[in-house]
Amino acid sequence: MLFMCGIVGYIGSRPARDIVINGLKRLEYRGYDSAGIAISNGERTEIFKCAGRVRDLEEMVRSKDFDGSIAMGHTRWATHGEPNEINAHPQVSYRGHFIVVHNGIIENYARIKKHLESREVRFTSQTDTEVLANLMEHLYLEGDLSAEQAIIMALNKVEGTYGIAVYCRNEPGRLFAARQGSPLVIGVGDNENFIASDATPIVEHTQRVIYLNDDDLAVIKKDEMVLKAIRNKRVEPEVKEVDLKLGEIDKEGFPHFMLKEIFEQPRAIHDTFRGRVLPNQSGLMLGGLHNVFDTMATADRVLIVACGTSWHAGLVGEYIIEEFCRIPVEVEYASEFRYRDPVIKKGDIVLAISQSGETADTLAAIRLAKERGALVLGICNVVGSSISRETNAGVFTHAGPEIGVASTKAFTTQVVTLAMIAFEIGYRKGLLDEVRYRGLINELTSLPSKVEQALKMNDKALSLAEIYKDTANALYLGRGLLFPVAMEGALKLKEISYIHAEGYPAAEMKHGPIALIDEHMPVVVVATKENSYDKIVSNIQEVKARKGQIIAVVTEGDQVISRMADHVMEVPETISVFSAVLAVIPLQLLSYHIAVLRGCDVDQPRNLAKSVTVE
């Protein structure tokens, strides 16, 4: 899982309070330990903050009946300091001049704090953000600087990552925003402007955005936005149109975003290949990779770097690429990649996979790979994200916004994207003839309807959830490319229900996990018809001999495992490459219903948030 905070800011002529709070609600998937807002009417500035969710903040603010035309808010996932009201953002400087909201980590905060304390600056929180606010103020007062100068000077002194919004009480009528390693977007409106961590909180107000780059500083008024580099050089802003509909970030009648996103997968998969399949299934056109396909076809090696669910998709990709392209593939945790001095050489391809496109560890991995001469490619979901801008080429999945913290449609669309890449490389290398190439594409286009069929397991998943909701542990087994699916199923269960679960290669069960199996242990076996089908039948018999409870995901019409298992969930028949897409659907549904029945917060599970922009 990935962690970060959410920032929303507004400056204009309208009341700012509700705009910012409603925006924070849309960003709460990024962090929800605490929340806060600063509101200014030009003469007076009030700050409200609390431990807990944005709804708690909303109640607090509405009871005070204060509003203004400038505001900035924050929803927090704690990195420095426990989640409480004191550590919540906004953080205010010692003498009250600077107000800061921040996503990221200031790595040298302790050294700066010690220096400021020696200058009689006092601190009330445990946060690195308060250190940044006090540094700005100290420079502002000591150097007789403008707010802009003090901010620039402070940012040149700090080390680490930040996406910040800043307000100076002595210079009302403008906000400042800056970025280094943490995403920030400026929304451009009519006589009003917005700041946000991503486009979701502002899409109902404007679809014109500017994506800040590292070292950018935006000086924002209601009718003007000036973009500078931290080194004080003016930068020409590039305004882009966001293709994002309001309905995509609402629940639309579903009780939770996660369930909505599970059921969106037929559409998400269709959108992933839409416009990329040539007429009559005659070929594929992945425009983002058009200029590098020949290089990919002659690559010595592919290294996939990712975290969490994206890492599981990468493991599926390893099987697919090696099968169709005959190129060796290694799948790496991005969080470990650069710390072991990996061997990377020219001729290697490094493929980064990320839903958000902002994962700090993945970004660090691709920067290292670029330094060492590899061709760096990306698969991500968010247009304008850092990974999409820092890679040499890449593909967007077009899954649409994923608000639920537990990733679902990101996984299936990433697998589909990896499959399309593999098909195209295999065809270009002459490993796939025309007939087989077209057959694979035809199966791809049939996938959304088969996912629709798999979703009919929803009622069955609910009935199984009622049986197993109180289990303490679960084991998930799979073989071949279904082993990563087992890992993904286990991850979903522990993420949102807090039940301990592990995914294992079925054959490895005998090397330890089998000791855990008894009549109380549910064992989920992903057992659609693959090359290793007969082998996994034997593994199921081993579990049954130890009285384990078998929940099997099988292909429709299965007659062997269906008689052995205690419970089965069926998915349509497909080729092996897409079995991962179909088999994961019942596992997503099972995890969802177990979590709901246990009274867990499905969309915002404890200690987790959607994206990690800190290491």
C-alpha positions in Angstrom: 0.0 0.0 0.0 1.0 3.5 -0.6 0.8 6.5 1.8 0.3 10.1 1.4 -1.7 13.1 2.5 -4.3 15.2 0.6 -4.2 19.0 0.0 -6.9 21.3 -1.3 -6.7 25.0 -1.7 -9.0 27.7 -3.1 -8.7 31.4 -3.9 -11.4 33.4 -5.6 -14.6 35.2 -5.0 -16.8 32.4 -3.7 -17.1 31.1 -0.2 -14.1 28.8 0.2 -15.0 26.7 3.2 -17.3 24.2 1.5 -15.3 24.0 -1.7 -12.2 22.9 0.3 -14.0 20.6 2.7 -15.8 18.8 -0.2 -12.5 18.5 -2.0 -10.9 17.0 1.1 -13.7 14.3 1.2 -12.6 13.3 -2.3 -9.0 13.1 -1.3 -9.6 11.2 2.0 -8.5 8.0 0.4 -4.9 9.4 0.5 -4.9 9.7 4.3 -7.5 10.0 7.1 -5.7 10.1 10.5 -6.6 13.8 10.9 -7.9 16.8 9.0 -7.7 20.6 9.1 -8.5 23.8 7.2 -7.3 27.4 7.3 -9.9 30.0 6.1 -9.2 33.7 5.5 -11.5 36.6 4.7 -8.6 38.9 4.1 -8.8 40.5 7.5 -9.0 37.5 9.7 -7.7 33.9 9.4 -9.2 31.0 11.4 -7.7 27.5 11.7 -9.8 24.4 12.5 -8.3 20.9 12.8 -9.0 17.6 14.5 -8.0 14.0 14.8 -10.3 11.8 12.8 -12.0 12.1 9.5 -13.0 15.0 7.3 -16.7 14.6 8.4 -15.5 15.5 12.0 -13.7 18.6 10.7 -16.8 19.5 8.7 -19.0 19.4 11.9 -16.5 21.6 13.7 -16.2 24.2 11.0 -20.0 24.5 10.5 -20.5 25.1 14.2 -18.3 28.2 14.0 -20.0 30.0 11.2 -16.9 31.5 9.7 -16.0 31.7 6.0 -13.8 33.6 3.5 -12.7 33.5 -0.1 -9.3 31.9 0.6 -8.8 28.5 2.2 -6.5 25.5 2.2 -7.1 22.2 3.8 -5.4 18.9 4.5 -6.2 15.3 5.3 -3.3 13.5 6.9 -1.6 10.1 6.9 0.9 10.5 9.8 4.6 10.2 9.2 6.1 12.5 11.9 4.1 12.6 15.1 1.0 10.6 16.2 -2.3 11.4 14.6 -3.9 14.0 16.9 -5.2 17.6 16.8 -1.8 19.2 17.6 0.0 17.3 14.8 -2.8 17.8 12.3 -2.3 20.3 9.4 -2.3 23.2 8.8 0.8 23.9 10.9 1.4 27.5 12.0 4.7 29.2 12.5 5.7 30.3 16.1 4.7 33.9 15.6 1.7 33.1 13.4 2.9 34.6 10.1 3.0 31.4 8.0 0.4 28.7 7.6 1.5 25.5 5.8 -0.1 22.2 4.6 2.4 19.6 3.5 2.5 16.2 1.9 5.9 14.5 2.1 8.9 14.2 4.5 11.5 16.8 5.4 14.5 14.6 6.0 16.7 17.1 7.6 14.0 18.6 9.9 15.8 17.6 13.1 18.9 19.6 12.2 16.8 22.6 11.2 14.7 22.3 14.3 17.7 22.3 16.6 19.1 25.4 14.9 15.8 27.2 15.2 15.4 26.3 18.8 18.8 27.8 19.4 17.3 31.0 18.0 14.5 30.8 20.6 11.9 29.5 18.1 9.3 27.4 20.0 7.5 24.3 18.7 4.2 22.8 19.7 3.9 19.7 17.4 6.0 16.7 16.5 5.8 17.4 12.8 8.4 18.2 10.2 5.8 20.5 8.7 6.0 22.9 11.7 9.7 23.0 11.2 9.2 24.1 7.6 6.7 26.8 8.6 9.1 28.1 11.3 12.0 28.1 8.9 10.0 30.2 6.5 9.1 32.7 9.2 12.6 32.9 10.6 14.0 33.8 7.2 11.1 36.2 6.6 11.7 38.1 9.8 15.5 37.9 10.0 16.2 38.8 6.4 13.4 41.3 6.0 12.2 39.3 3.0 8.9 39.0 1.1 6.9 35.8 1.7 7.9 34.5 -1.7 11.6 35.1 -1.0 11.3 33.4 2.4 9.6 30.4 0.9 12.1 30.0 -1.9 15.0 30.3 0.5 13.5 27.8 2.9 12.9 25.3 0.2 16.5 25.6 -0.9 17.6 24.6 2.6 15.4 21.6 3.1 16.0 18.0 2.0 13.3 15.5 1.2 10.0 15.6 -0.5 7.1 18.0 -0.4 3.9 19.2 -2.0 3.0 22.3 0.0 0.5 25.1 0.0 1.4 28.2 2.0 -0.5 31.3 3.2 1.2 34.3 4.8 -1.1 36.4 7.0 0.9 39.5 6.3 0.4 39.2 2.5 -3.3 38.3 2.1 -4.8 37.8 -1.4 -2.5 35.0 -2.5 -1.5 31.4 -1.9 1.8 29.7 -2.7 2.2 26.1 -3.9 5.4 24.2 -4.5 6.5 20.7 -5.3 9.4 18.4 -4.9 8.6 14.7 -5.2 4.9 15.0 -4.1 2.2 15.7 -6.7 0.4 19.0 -6.9 -2.1 20.3 -9.5 -3.3 23.9 -10.0 -6.8 24.2 -11.2 -7.4 27.2 -13.5 -10.9 28.7 -13.1 -12.7 31.9 -14.1 -11.5 34.5 -11.6 -10.6 31.8 -9.2 -7.9 29.2 -8.9 -7.4 25.9 -7.0 -4.7 23.8 -5.5 -5.0 20.0 -5.1 -3.0 16.8 -4.7 -4.7 15.5 -7.8 -7.6 16.5 -10.1 -10.4 14.7 -8.3 -11.4 17.4 -5.8 -11.5 20.2 -8.4 -13.1 18.5 -11.5 -16.5 19.8 -10.6 -15.2 23.4 -10.7 -12.7 23.3 -13.6 -11.2 20.8 -16.0 -8.2 23.1 -16.8 -5.2 22.1 -14.8 -1.5 22.7 -14.6 0.7 19.9 -13.3 3.5 21.2 -11.2 7.0 19.8 -11.8 9.7 19.3 -9.2 11.2 22.6 -8.2 8.1 24.6 -9.4 6.7 27.4 -7.2 3.3 28.8 -8.1 2.2 32.2 -6.8 -1.5 32.2 -7.0 -4.1 35.0 -6.9 -7.7 34.7 -7.8 -7.2 36.2 -11.2 -3.5 35.3 -11.8 -1.1 32.5 -11.5 2.7 33.0 -11.9 4.8 29.9 -12.2 8.5 30.0 -11.1 11.3 27.6 -10.5 12.6 27.5 -6.9 15.7 29.2 -8.3 13.4 32.2 -9.1 13.3 31.7 -12.9 9.9 32.2 -14.4 8.4 29.1 -16.0 5.7 29.1 -18.7 2.7 27.1 -17.4 1.2 24.3 -19.6 -2.5 24.2 -19.2 -4.1 20.8 -19.9 -7.7 19.6 -20.0 -8.6 16.8 -17.6 -10.9 14.1 -19.0 -12.6 13.2 -15.8 -16.3 13.0 -15.1 -17.9 13.8 -11.8 -19.7 10.5 -11.7 -16.4 8.7 -11.8 -15.5 9.9 -8.3 -19.0 9.3 -6.7 -20.3 6.1 -5.4 -23.3 6.2 -7.8 -25.6 4.1 -5.5 -23.0 1.6 -4.4 -22.5 1.3 -0.6 -18.7 1.6 -1.0 -16.2 2.7 -3.6 -14.5 -0.7 -3.5 -17.7 -2.5 -4.6 -18.3 0.1 -7.3 -14.8 -0.3 -8.6 -15.0 -4.1 -8.6 -18.2 -3.9 -10.7 -16.5 -1.2 -13.0 -14.0 -3.7 -14.2 -15.7 -4.7 -17.4 -15.9 -1.1 -18.4 -12.3 -0.4 -17.2 -10.9 -3.3 -19.2 -12.8 -2.2 -22.3 -11.4 1.3 -21.9 -7.9 -0.1 -21.5 -8.0 -1.7 -24.9 -10.4 0.7 -26.6 -8.8 2.5 -29.5 -5.8 0.2 -29.3 -7.4 -2.8 -31.1 -7.4 -2.2 -34.9 -10.6 -2.9 -36.9 -11.5 -6.6 -37.3 -9.1 -7.5 -34.5 -6.3 -7.3 -37.1 -3.7 -5.9 -34.7 -2.8 -3.7 -31.7 -1.8 0.0 -31.7 -0.2 1.1 -28.4 0.7 4.6 -29.4 2.7 5.4 -26.2 5.1 2.6 -27.1 5.1 2.9 -30.9 8.6 4.3 -31.1 10.2 1.8 -28.7 8.6 -1.5 -29.7 11.6 -2.5 -31.9 14.0 -1.8 -29.0 11.8 -3.8 -26.7 11.8 -6.7 -29.1 15.6 -6.9 -29.0 16.0 -6.3 -25.2 18.3 -8.6 -23.3 16.1 -8.4 -20.1 13.1 -6.7 -18.7 13.1 -5.6 -15.0 9.6 -4.8 -13.6 9.6 -2.5 -10.6 6.4 -1.9 -8.6 4.9 -2.0 -5.1 1.8 -3.7 -3.5 -0.9 -4.8 -5.9 1.1 -3.4 -8.9 3.9 -5.8 -7.9 1.5 -8.7 -8.1 0.4 -7.5 -11.6 4.1 -7.4 -12.5 4.5 -11.1 -11.4 1.7 -12.0 -13.7 3.4 -10.0 -16.4 6.6 -12.0 -15.9 4.8 -15.2 -16.9 3.1 -13.5 -19.9 6.2 -11.7 -21.3 8.4 -14.8 -21.0 5.8 -17.0 -22.6 5.0 -14.7 -25.6 8.3 -12.8 -26.0 10.9 -15.2 -24.8 12.7 -12.3 -22.9 13.9 -13.0 -19.4 12.0 -11.0 -16.8 12.8 -10.1 -13.2 10.2 -8.5 -10.9 11.5 -6.3 -8.2 10.0 -4.6 -5.2 10.6 -0.9 -6.0 11.2 -0.2 -2.3 14.2 -2.6 -2.3 15.5 -2.1 -5.8 18.0 0.7 -5.4 19.3 -0.3 -2.0 21.0 -3.4 -3.2 23.0 -1.7 -6.0 21.2 -3.6 -8.8 22.9 -4.7 -12.0 21.4 -2.5 -14.8 23.0 -2.2 -18.2 22.3 -0.7 -21.6 19.9 -3.0 -23.4 17.8 -3.6 -20.3 14.3 -2.4 -20.1 12.9 -1.2 -16.8 9.1 -1.3 -16.7 7.5 0.7 -13.8 4.0 -0.2 -12.8 1.9 2.2 -10.6 -1.7 3.0 -10.3 -1.1 6.5 -9.1 2.1 7.2 -11.0 3.4 8.9 -7.8 4.8 6.1 -5.7 8.1 7.4 -4.3 9.9 4.1 -4.3 9.0 3.4 -7.9 10.0 6.9 -8.9 13.4 6.5 -7.2 13.8 3.1 -9.0 13.2 4.5 -12.4 15.5 7.5 -11.8 18.3 5.1 -10.9 17.6 3.0 -14.0 17.7 6.1 -16.3 21.1 7.1 -14.8 22.5 3.6 -15.7 21.3 3.8 -19.3 18.2 1.5 -19.3 15.2 2.2 -21.4 12.6 3.1 -18.8 8.9 2.5 -19.5 5.8 3.1 -17.5 2.3 1.6 -17.0 0.1 3.9 -14.9 -3.5 5.1 -14.6 -3.2 8.8 -13.9 -2.5 11.1 -16.8 0.0 13.9 -15.8 1.5 11.8 -13.0 5.2 11.9 -12.2 5.9 8.4 -13.5 4.2 9.2 -16.8 6.4 12.3 -17.2 9.7 10.8 -16.1 9.7 7.6 -18.2 10.9 7.4 -21.7 7.6 6.0 -23.0 4.6 4.2 -21.6 0.9 3.2 -21.6 -2.0 4.5 -19.6 -4.5 1.9 -18.3 -7.5 4.2 -18.5 -9.1 2.4 -15.6 -10.6 5.6 -14.3 -10.3 7.0 -10.7 -9.7 4.4 -8.1 -10.9 5.8 -4.7 -11.1 2.6 -2.6 -7.8 2.1 -0.9 -7.7 -1.6 -1.7 -6.9 -1.7 -5.4 -9.1 -3.8 -7.7 -9.6 -2.5 -11.2 -6.0 -1.2 -11.3 -4.8 -4.8 -11.0 -6.9 -6.2 -13.8 -6.2 -3.3 -16.2 -2.5 -3.6 -15.5 -2.5 -7.3 -16.4 -4.5 -6.5 -19.6 -1.9 -3.9 -20.5 1.0 -6.2 -19.9 -0.7 -8.8 -22.1 -1.2 -6.4 -25.0 2.5 -5.4 -24.8 3.5 -9.1 -24.8 1.3 -9.9 -27.7 2.7 -7.1 -29.8 6.3 -7.9 -29.0 5.8 -11.6 -29.7 4.2 -10.8 -33.0 7.0 -8.4 -34.1 9.6 -11.0 -33.1 7.9 -13.6 -35.3 7.0 -15.8 -32.3 3.3 -15.4 -33.0 1.9 -16.1 -36.4 -1.0 -14.1 -37.8 -3.7 -16.6 -36.8 -2.6 -16.9 -33.2 -2.0 -13.1 -32.9 -5.5 -12.4 -34.1 -6.9 -15.2 -31.8 -5.3 -13.6 -28.8 -6.7 -10.2 -29.7 -10.2 -11.7 -30.2 -10.0 -13.3 -26.7 -8.9 -9.9 -25.3 -12.0 -8.2 -26.8 -14.3 -10.9 -25.2 -12.8 -10.3 -21.8 -15.2 -7.6 -20.5 -18.2 -9.9 -21.1 -16.5 -12.7 -19.3 -15.7 -10.4 -16.3 -19.4 -9.6 -16.3 -20.1 -13.3 -15.9 -17.5 -13.7 -13.1 -19.2 -10.8 -11.2 -22.3 -13.1 -10.9 -20.3 -14.8 -8.1 -21.2 -11.8 -5.9 -24.1 -13.6 -4.1 -21.9 -16.7 -3.7 -19.1 -14.6 -2.2 -21.5 -13.1 0.3 -22.7 -16.5 1.4 -19.1 -17.7 1.9 -18.3 -14.5 3.8 -21.1 -15.3 6.3 -19.4 -18.6 6.9 -15.8 -17.4 7.2 -16.0 -13.9 8.5 -14.7 -14.8 11.9 -11.8 -16.9 10.8 -8.4 -15.9 12.2 -6.2 -17.0 9.4 -6.5 -18.0 5.7 -4.1 -19.6 3.2 -4.3 -18.8 -0.5 -2.7 -21.2 -3.1 -2.1 -21.0 -6.8 0.3 -22.3 -9.4 1.9 -20.6 -12.4 0.6 -17.2 -13.1 -2.3 -18.0 -10.7 0.2 -17.9 -7.8 0.4 -14.0 -8.0 -3.4 -14.1 -8.0 -3.4 -16.1 -4.8 -1.1 -13.5 -3.3 -3.3 -10.7 -4.5 -6.4 -12.4 -3.0 -4.6 -12.7 0.4 -3.5 -9.1 0.3 -7.1 -8.0 -0.3 -8.4 -10.0 2.7 -5.8 -8.7 5.1 -6.0 -5.1 3.9 -9.6 -4.6 4.5 -10.8 -7.2 7.0 -7.6 -7.4 9.1 -7.6 -11.2 8.9 -4.1 -12.7 8.6 -3.8 -14.3 5.2 -0.9 -15.5 3.1 -0.6 -16.3 -0.6 1.7 -19.3 -1.5 2.7 -21.4 -4.5 0.7 -24.5 -4.0 3.7 -26.8 -4.3 5.5 -24.8 -1.6 2.8 -25.5 0.9 4.6 -28.7 1.9 7.6 -26.6 3.0 6.0 -25.0 6.0 2.4 -23.7 5.6 0.9 -27.2 5.7 1.7 -27.3 9.4 -1.0 -24.6 9.9 -3.8 -26.5 8.3 -6.6 -27.9 10.4 -10.4 -28.0 10.3 -10.5 -24.3 11.2 -8.2 -23.1 8.4 -9.9 -21.9 5.1 -7.7 -22.6 2.2 -8.5 -20.6 -1.0 -7.3 -22.4 -4.1 -7.1 -20.6 -7.4 -7.6 -23.6 -9.7 -8.8 -22.7 -13.1 -7.8 -25.0 -15.9 -4.1 -24.4 -16.6 -1.1 -26.5 -17.5 -0.6 -27.3 -13.8 -4.3 -28.3 -13.2 -3.5 -31.9 -12.3 -0.8 -30.8 -9.9 -3.0 -28.5 -8.0 -5.6 -31.3 -7.7 -3.0 -33.2 -5.8 -2.3 -30.1 -3.6 -6.0 -30.0 -2.8 -6.0 -33.6 -1.8 -3.1 -32.8 0.6 -5.2 -30.1 2.2 -8.2 -32.3 2.5 -6.2 -35.0 4.2 -5.5 -32.4 7.0 -9.1 -31.4 7.2 -8.6 -28.0 5.7 -11.7 -26.1 4.4 -11.3 -25.7 0.6 -12.7 -22.7 -1.2 -11.9 -23.2 -4.9 -12.0 -20.8 -7.8 -12.6 -23.0 -10.8 -13.5 -22.8 -14.5 -17.2 -23.2 -15.3 -18.2 -26.8 -15.7 -15.3 -28.2 -13.6 -16.1 -31.7 -12.5 -13.0 -32.7 -10.6 -12.2 -30.0 -8.1 -15.8 -29.2 -7.7 -16.4 -32.6 -6.1 -13.3 -32.2 -3.8 -13.8 -28.7 -2.6 -16.1 -27.6 0.2 -17.1 -24.5 -1.8 -16.5 -23.4 -5.4 -16.8 -20.1 -7.2 -16.9 -20.4 -11.0 -15.4 -18.1 -13.7 -15.8 -18.4 -17.5 -13.2 -20.3 -19.5 -10.5 -18.3 -21.1 -6.9 -18.6 -22.3 -4.3 -19.0 -19.6 -3.0 -15.4 -20.0 -6.4 -13.9 -19.0 -7.2 -16.5 -16.3 -5.6 -14.1 -13.7 -8.1 -11.4 -14.6 -11.1 -13.6 -14.2 -9.9 -15.6 -11.2 -9.2 -12.5 -9.1 -12.8 -11.3 -9.3 -14.3 -13.8 -6.8 -11.4 -13.2 -4.5 -12.1 -9.4 -4.5 -15.8 -10.0 -3.8 -15.0 -12.5 -1.0 -12.7 -10.0 0.7 -15.2 -7.2 0.3 -18.1 -9.0 1.9 -16.0 -10.4 4.8 -14.8 -6.9 5.6 -18.3 -5.5 5.5 -19.7 -8.3 7.7 -16.9 -7.6 10.2 -17.8 -4.0 10.4 -14.6 -2.8 8.9 -14.2 0.5 7.0 -13.8 -1.0 3.5 -12.8 2.1 1.6 -10.5 3.5 4.3 -8.9 0.6 6.2 -6.9 1.4 9.2 -3.2 2.5 8.8 -3.5 2.5 5.0 -3.9 5.1 2.3 -4.0 5.0 -1.4 -0.6 6.2 -2.5 2.9 6.4 -1.0 4.8 9.5 -1.9 7.2 9.0 1.0 9.8 6.3 1.4 
